[in-house]
Amino acid sequence: MKIITTKENLLYGIQTVQKAISTKNTIPILSGILLKAKDNRLFFSATDLEIGIQCSVPVQTLSEGEVVLPARYFSELVRKLPETKITLEYIPENIEVKINYGDAEVNLKGWPGEEFPVIPELEGDYSFEIQPILLKNMIKQTIFAVSIDDTRPIFTGALFHIEEDILNLVTTDTHRLAWRKAKINLLNENKYDLNLIIPSKTLNELARIIKEDEPILVKGDQNQISFQTNETRIISRLIEGKFPNYKQVIPNNYNGLIRVKTKTLQSTLERASLFVNEKDGTSIVKLVIKDQTLNISSKSDVGKVDENIPIFFEGQEIEISFNAKYLLDVLKIIEEEDLIINLTGSLSPAILQTANHDNFIYLILPLRTSA
Amino acid sequence: MKITNELIALEKQLREMLEALQDLKRKAALLEEENERLKRERCACSEEKKQKVEENVKKIQNEGFDNLARLYNEGFHICHFHFGQAREGDCLFCMGFLRKM
């Protein structure tokens, strides 16, 4: 393999695949990046066997071939290279790559490309297309509600519930639930009713690296899923298990409706959340809704906040407490000016929705407070 | 002669089979009648009996609900994902389950 390329292209490739590089030392070759030169493109691949990422950049190929280079050294080296023409040549006798830039030369030992595990091409029981901006937004609007508790793996991922041509993306840590739905473009006549649980790491990576404007092709089976565009492909295992019926937890009856300015509420909550409980680090905010005013207060040993916000309110007077972080997480991702909060009681879930769209629902459980 | 004998034997067999079939038909008709009668009898439960059964079902359900609600309030999950495990804070799925009961 011999190619001529630029620092920018090499960096792009490394940064795209770097999160899939294994950090465990059990299989040394997985700590490397597979470089494969073919048809004037350089393909980068990395996998930790849970997730695999591939991408390609245009290069001048003098001879085709493949090699695996240790990611740590290769990425550090590329970052420190000058902005000049870079030549990479694989020397099979020494299993090393000769990197030339200007008058200089670096030799970096690697592994033969054939020894790197193949990242499979999925045939797919299902396949659909979705716009990258839409999918990125859907991930952004839900991913913060996944659980970080590894003892309950299904909640560390996001549910893709595909009902015919609607994709429901649902995450929960059992105290709150985020649900975003959108229309997808099915690529065959099948009527789907699929439940797939995708690791949050996969979705975070997807949101980070998908930049292209063309639709993302999603396909897979019950064990693996792949997301691909012309230049990039992510393949991931799915989390085994049955995701709970999320529709069942959405209350049907409300006894209070608040309409409030999103940013006003966010600013107030940010101030109130400064007063954190020293014991467990949670910041509890108390909301008192009376007439057309929302009173928000919080206190700790350090101090207290007490603010009133004008709102539109229909329903019975209510006092309700929340974990401020759970409220702020959702307010940060809502771009609409007005927010609707439906209340079902001081101990039952509150439902947050934007005023103009019904494609996003956020459910949050109040906290029981002794005071 | 041999063929004639065989034909006579076959005719006899067929007649016996026909008789067996007719006998089965009669039995099937009797069973159907009995089934209909039993169905009618089952539907014709007295109001008193029905009420008793319904009350009993309600009582069992209430007891079940009370037991689950108590278990939840004592700090345990009652949703089927983590049933019996200690919970930290409220759980949407436990509460959803209690609401549906």
Chai-1 contact restraints between the chains, C-beta under 6 A:
chainA,res_idxA,chainB,res_idxB,connection_type,confidence,min_distance_angstrom,max_distance_angstrom,comment,restraint_id
A,T174,B,C91,contact,1.0,0.0,6.0,A-B,restraint_1
A,T174,B,L92,contact,1.0,0.0,6.0,A-B,restraint_2
A,H175,B,G89,contact,1.0,0.0,6.0,A-B,restraint_3
A,L177,B,L92,contact,1.0,0.0,6.0,A-B,restraint_4
A,P244,B,F93,contact,1.0,0.0,6.0,A-B,restraint_5
A,Q248,B,G96,contact,1.0,0.0,6.0,A-B,restraint_6
A,V249,B,L92,contact,1.0,0.0,6.0,A-B,restraint_7
A,V249,B,G96,contact,1.0,0.0,6.0,A-B,restraint_8
A,L365,B,D90,contact,1.0,0.0,6.0,A-B,restraint_9
